[in-house]
C-alpha cells in the first residue's frame, strides 16, 4: 500500500509555482508505540503558506525545510492506533501536512465531532475561525459596547474576513468590507449581512469608501495591504484600533509597498497591533468551543471552495493570491 504527499523542494522567487513542490509516492508507514496512523480526507490551503515556503528564518514560525512535507491543516480519521487517547475511528484535525496519510504521536491533533461537515470545521473551527475570533475579541477588543461604531475589513469575502464581519455585526457594529469582484460584494451584503462593501478595483474606490463610511472608521481589520490600505487609514477616527492580520497583496513582491504615514498614528492616537496565531495555539480548545457555539446558533455563515485530489494543491494554492477563490479553499482527497 502506498500514498502520496507533497514535499517542498525549492523556494519561490516571487509567486508560488508548482515546480517548487514535488508529489512523491511512498509506502504507508506503520505507527510505533504511542503513535497513530491518520488517513486524511480534507486539506486546508491558507495564505499563511506563502510565508511558510519562504526562506525567512526571522518570522513567527520557521519555514518548511526543503525536502519536508508541505505544512497544512487537515482533517482525517485514525485508521491504526497505538495511542489509547486516539482509538481507531477517531476523527482528528491538526497541522498534518499536504499528504494522504500521516503519523502522529498525538501532540498537535485534536478530536473533532464526526457529525460536523469538513467544510464547516475548516471554514469556522480551524485556522480561519480562531484567527477571526482572536482578532475580534483579543486584538480589536470588540464588545456590545461598540454597537453603532464602524469596522472596516479588507479581503472581506475571504474565510477570515467574512467571519470577522459576522462577529462584529452580531455585536451591533456597522460592518463595511472591501472585496475584489461584484459577486463577492453581493454575497457579503445579501448573504452575510455586511452593511456596505466597496470593490477595490473600482477607479473611484477612494470616493466610494468615503460614501460607505460617512462617520469615519473606528476599527480596521487588515488582511491585504495594497491599494485599499492608505485610503482606509486616512478615514480612521481618533482612538481607532487596527488589527493587522495579513498583507496578501504584498507577499509576492520583492519589496513591499511603503505603508501610510505615521503622522496619523500620533494625531489620531491610533492603536495598531499585528498578530499571528501560533502565539495563541494553546487557546484553540477555548476558541473552538466559542466558535462551535456561534455556529450551532446560526450566527456564522461560510462558503467553501473545494478542489479535488492532492495533486490540485500545487496549483490551486494560487487561487488565494489571485483572488479567484470563492470561499475557504479546501482540497478534498
C-alpha positions in Angstrom: 0.0 0.0 0.0 1.3 3.4 -0.9 0.3 7.1 -0.5 1.2 10.5 -2.0 2.4 13.6 -0.3 3.7 17.0 -1.4 7.2 18.0 -0.5 8.7 21.4 -0.7 11.9 21.2 -2.9 12.6 24.9 -3.7 12.0 28.4 -2.5 9.8 30.7 -4.7 11.4 33.8 -6.1 8.0 35.7 -6.0 4.9 33.8 -6.9 4.3 30.3 -5.7 4.7 28.0 -8.7 4.0 24.3 -9.0 7.7 23.4 -9.6 8.7 24.3 -6.0 6.7 21.2 -5.0 7.2 17.5 -5.7 4.5 14.9 -5.4 6.1 11.7 -4.1 4.7 8.2 -3.6 5.8 6.2 -0.6 4.8 3.1 1.4 2.2 3.8 4.1 4.1 3.8 7.4 3.3 1.8 10.5 2.7 3.6 13.8 5.1 2.9 16.6 4.2 2.8 20.3 2.2 5.9 21.2 1.6 6.8 17.6 -1.4 6.7 15.3 -1.8 6.5 11.5 -4.2 9.1 10.1 -5.9 8.9 6.7 -6.5 12.4 5.5 -9.9 13.3 4.0 -9.6 17.1 3.6 -6.7 19.6 3.5 -6.7 23.4 4.0 -5.0 25.9 1.7 -4.3 29.2 3.5 -2.5 32.5 2.7 0.0 31.8 5.5 1.6 29.2 3.3 3.3 31.9 1.3 5.4 32.7 4.4 5.9 29.0 5.2 7.6 28.4 1.9 9.9 31.4 2.1 13.5 31.3 3.3 12.8 33.9 6.1 14.0 32.4 9.3 13.1 35.6 11.2 9.4 35.0 11.2 6.7 33.9 13.6 7.1 30.3 12.6 10.1 28.5 11.0 9.8 28.0 7.2 9.2 24.5 5.9 12.6 22.8 5.3 13.4 21.8 1.8 12.6 18.1 1.4 9.9 18.2 4.1 6.2 17.6 3.7 4.5 20.9 3.0 2.8 22.3 6.1 -1.0 22.4 6.1 -4.0 21.9 8.3 -6.1 18.9 7.7 -8.9 16.6 8.8 -8.6 12.8 8.9 -9.5 9.6 10.6 -7.4 7.4 12.8 -7.1 4.0 10.9 -4.4 2.4 13.1 -3.6 3.3 16.7 -1.1 2.6 19.4 -2.3 5.5 21.4 -5.2 5.0 23.8 -6.2 8.6 23.6 -7.0 8.3 19.9 -8.6 4.9 19.2 -9.3 3.7 15.6 -12.2 5.7 14.1 -11.4 8.9 15.9 -11.8 12.0 13.6 -9.0 14.5 14.2 -7.7 17.8 13.0 -4.2 19.3 13.1 -1.2 20.5 11.1 -0.8 17.2 9.3 0.7 18.5 6.1 -0.2 18.1 2.4 -0.4 14.3 2.5 -2.9 11.5 2.1 -1.6 9.7 5.3 0.2 11.0 8.4 1.8 9.6 11.5 1.2 11.5 14.8 2.2 10.9 18.4 -1.0 12.8 19.4 0.6 16.2 20.0 -1.0 18.9 18.0 -4.0 17.0 16.9 -7.5 17.4 18.4 -10.5 15.1 18.2 -13.5 16.6 16.3 -17.1 15.6 16.1 -18.0 13.2 13.3 -21.3 14.8 12.6 -19.9 18.2 11.6 -19.2 18.7 7.8 -15.5 19.0 7.0 -16.2 22.3 5.2 -17.7 23.8 8.5 -14.7 22.6 10.5 -12.0 24.0 8.2 -14.0 27.2 7.5 -15.0 28.1 11.0 -13.4 25.9 13.7 -9.9 25.7 12.2 -7.3 28.5 11.4 -9.8 31.0 9.8 -12.1 30.8 12.8 -9.6 31.0 15.6 -7.8 33.8 13.7 -11.0 35.8 13.4 -12.0 35.2 16.9 -8.7 36.3 18.4 -8.6 39.3 16.2 -12.1 40.5 17.0 -12.1 39.8 20.8 -8.4 40.0 21.9 -6.8 42.4 19.4 -9.6 44.8 18.5 -11.3 44.0 21.8 -14.8 44.5 20.4 -17.8 44.2 22.6 -21.5 45.1 22.6 -20.5 48.5 24.0 -19.1 49.2 20.5 -22.6 48.9 18.9 -23.1 51.6 16.2 -19.4 52.1 15.6 -17.9 51.3 12.2 -15.4 48.4 11.4 -13.7 48.1 8.0 -12.5 44.7 6.8 -10.2 44.0 3.8 -10.4 40.7 2.0 -13.9 40.7 3.4 -15.0 37.8 1.3 -12.2 35.6 2.5 -12.5 32.9 5.1 -11.2 35.2 7.8 -12.8 38.5 6.7 -16.3 37.1 6.3 -16.2 35.7 9.9 -14.8 38.9 11.3 -17.7 40.8 9.7 -20.3 38.5 11.1 -18.9 38.6 14.6 -18.8 42.4 14.5 -22.3 42.5 13.1 -23.6 40.3 15.9 -22.2 42.8 18.4 -24.2 45.6 16.7 -21.4 47.3 14.7 -21.7 48.8 11.3 -19.7 46.5 9.1 -18.1 47.7 5.8 -16.0 45.4 3.7 -13.5 45.6 0.8 -13.6 42.9 -1.9 -12.5 42.5 -5.5 -15.5 41.4 -7.5 -19.2 42.2 -7.9 -20.0 38.6 -6.9 -18.1 38.8 -3.7 -19.6 42.2 -2.8 -23.1 40.9 -3.5 -22.5 37.7 -1.4 -21.3 39.8 1.5 -24.2 42.2 1.6 -27.1 39.8 0.6 -26.0 36.6 2.3 -23.5 37.5 5.1 -25.1 40.8 6.3 -22.4 43.4 5.7 -23.8 46.9 5.6 -21.6 48.1 2.8 -19.0 46.6 0.5 -16.6 48.5 -1.7 -14.8 47.0 -4.7 -11.1 48.0 -4.5 -10.8 47.5 -8.3 -13.2 50.4 -9.0 -11.4 53.5 -10.4 -13.2 55.7 -7.8 -12.6 53.4 -4.9 -11.5 56.2 -2.5 -14.7 58.2 -3.2 -16.9 55.1 -2.7 -15.0 54.4 0.6 -15.9 57.9 1.9 -19.5 57.4 0.9 -19.6 54.0 2.7 -18.1 55.4 5.9 -19.8 58.8 6.5 -18.9 58.7 10.2 -15.3 57.5 9.6 -13.8 54.2 10.7 -13.3 53.2 14.3 -11.8 49.7 13.7 -9.8 48.3 10.8 -9.2 44.5 10.3 -6.4 44.5 7.7 -5.9 41.4 5.6 -4.4 42.7 2.3 -2.3 45.8 2.2 -2.2 47.1 -1.4 -4.3 49.9 -2.8 -7.0 49.8 -0.1 -4.8 50.4 2.9 -3.9 54.1 2.6 -7.4 55.4 1.9 -8.8 53.3 4.8 -6.0 54.5 7.1 -6.9 58.1 6.2 -10.5 57.5 7.3 -9.6 56.3 10.8 -11.3 58.1 13.7 -9.4 59.3 16.8 -8.5 56.5 19.2 -9.2 53.9 16.4 -7.8 50.4 16.6 -6.2 48.4 13.8 -5.6 44.7 13.7 -3.0 43.6 11.1 -3.7 40.0 10.3 -2.3 39.7 6.8 -0.9 41.5 3.8 -1.8 39.2 0.9 -1.3 41.9 -1.7 2.4 42.2 -0.6 3.5 38.6 -0.2 4.7 38.1 -3.8 6.5 41.5 -4.1 10.3 41.6 -3.8 9.9 44.9 -2.0 6.6 45.5 -0.2 4.9 48.9 -0.8 5.6 51.5 1.9 2.9 51.9 4.4 0.9 55.0 5.3 2.5 57.9 7.2 2.9 57.5 10.9 1.6 61.1 11.4 -1.9 59.9 11.8 -0.9 57.4 14.4 0.1 60.4 16.5 -2.7 62.8 15.5 -5.4 60.3 15.9 -3.8 58.3 18.8 -4.3 55.0 16.9 -3.5 51.6 18.3 -2.1 49.2 15.7 -1.3 45.5 16.5 -0.1 42.7 14.3 -0.8 39.2 15.3 -0.2 35.6 14.3 -2.0 32.5 15.7 1.0 30.2 16.6 1.4 32.5 19.6 -2.0 31.5 20.7 -2.4 27.9 19.7 -2.8 26.9 23.4 -6.2 28.7 23.3 -7.5 26.6 20.4 -9.8 24.5 22.7 -11.3 27.6 24.2 -11.8 29.4 20.9 -13.1 26.3 19.3 -15.8 25.9 21.9 -16.8 29.5 21.5 -16.9 29.2 17.7 -18.9 26.0 17.9 -21.5 27.7 20.0 -21.8 30.5 17.4 -22.1 28.0 14.6 -24.7 25.9 16.3 -26.8 29.1 17.0 -26.7 30.0 13.3 -24.6 33.1 14.0 -21.9 32.3 11.5 -22.3 31.5 7.8 -19.5 30.3 5.5 -18.9 29.1 2.0 -16.2 26.7 0.8 -14.3 26.4 -2.4 -13.4 22.8 -2.8 -10.9 21.3 -5.3 -10.3 17.6 -5.8 -7.2 15.5 -5.3 -3.9 16.1 -3.6 -2.3 17.0 -7.0 -4.6 20.0 -7.3 -3.0 21.7 -4.3 0.3 22.6 -6.1 -1.5 25.0 -8.4 -4.8 25.5 -6.5 -3.0 27.5 -3.8 -2.6 30.4 -6.2 -6.3 30.9 -6.3 -5.8 32.6 -2.9 -3.3 35.1 -4.2 -5.2 35.8 -7.5 -8.4 36.4 -5.6 -10.1 33.6 -7.5 -11.3 31.5 -4.6 -14.9 31.9 -3.7 -14.7 30.8 0.0 -12.5 28.8 2.2 -10.1 26.9 -0.1 -10.2 23.1 0.6 -8.7 20.1 -1.0 -10.9 17.0 -0.8 -9.0 13.7 -1.0 
